[in-house]
Structure formats: structure tokens, C-alpha cells
């Protein structure tokens, strides 16, 4: 089974860049639950600012 997950948590109360430490923690949790990341894409605004990441995950 595959799932699409969007990660958009910010560092400073909804402002600033995407919190990469929190993203890494979520990736660790996903791996512990038996999921594997198949694909990871950044989602940007028209100005090129990264606003979120989309993950395609798959059950082992």
C-alpha cells in the first residue's frame, strides 16, 4: 500500500522555513512504523520559497 503525506510544519509559529528537524523526526517515526519513503518533492511558491514537502511512502 502507498500513501501520500504532506509535511508543512514551520519553525516559528507558522512563519519562516519548513522545520527540517521536525521533518527528520517524522521520517524516523515513519520508518519505525514499517514505511519506506519512495519519493520526496519540495513544494514551492512562485518565488521559489519552499513551503512544504510531499512524501510518497510505501509499506514494507
C-alpha positions as CSV (number, residue, x, y, z in Angstrom):
1,X,0.0,0.0,0.0
2,X,1.2,3.5,-0.8
3,X,0.3,6.9,0.8
4,X,0.9,10.5,0.0
5,X,1.8,12.7,3.0
6,X,2.4,16.4,3.1
7,X,4.7,18.0,5.7
8,X,4.4,21.7,6.2
9,X,5.4,22.4,9.8
10,X,7.2,25.8,10.2
11,X,9.9,26.7,12.7
12,X,8.4,29.9,14.1
13,X,4.7,29.7,14.7
14,X,3.8,29.3,11.0
15,X,6.4,31.7,9.7
16,X,9.9,31.0,8.3
17,X,11.2,28.0,6.5
18,X,10.0,24.4,6.9
19,X,11.3,22.8,10.1
20,X,13.7,20.2,8.8
21,X,14.5,18.8,12.3
22,X,10.8,18.0,12.7
23,X,10.7,16.5,9.2
24,X,13.6,14.3,10.1
25,X,11.9,13.2,13.3
26,X,8.7,12.4,11.3
27,X,10.8,10.4,8.8
28,X,12.3,8.4,11.7
29,X,8.7,7.7,13.0
30,X,7.6,6.6,9.6
31,X,10.5,4.2,9.3
32,X,9.8,2.7,12.8
33,X,6.2,2.0,11.7
34,X,7.4,0.0,8.7
35,X,7.0,2.6,6.0
36,X,9.7,3.4,3.3
37,X,10.0,6.8,1.6
38,X,9.7,6.2,-2.2
39,X,9.8,9.8,-3.3
40,X,10.1,13.2,-1.7
41,X,9.4,16.5,-3.5
42,X,9.6,20.1,-2.3
43,X,6.5,22.4,-2.9
44,X,7.4,26.0,-3.6
45,X,5.7,29.3,-4.1
46,X,6.2,31.0,-7.5
47,X,9.1,32.9,-5.9
48,X,11.0,29.6,-5.2
49,X,10.4,29.6,-1.4
50,X,9.9,26.1,-0.1
51,X,6.5,25.9,1.7
52,X,6.2,22.1,2.2
53,X,7.3,18.7,1.2
54,X,5.2,15.9,-0.3
55,X,6.3,12.3,0.6
56,X,5.2,9.2,-1.2
57,X,5.6,6.3,1.3
58,X,5.1,2.6,0.9
59,X,4.6,-0.2,3.4
60,X,7.5,-2.7,3.5
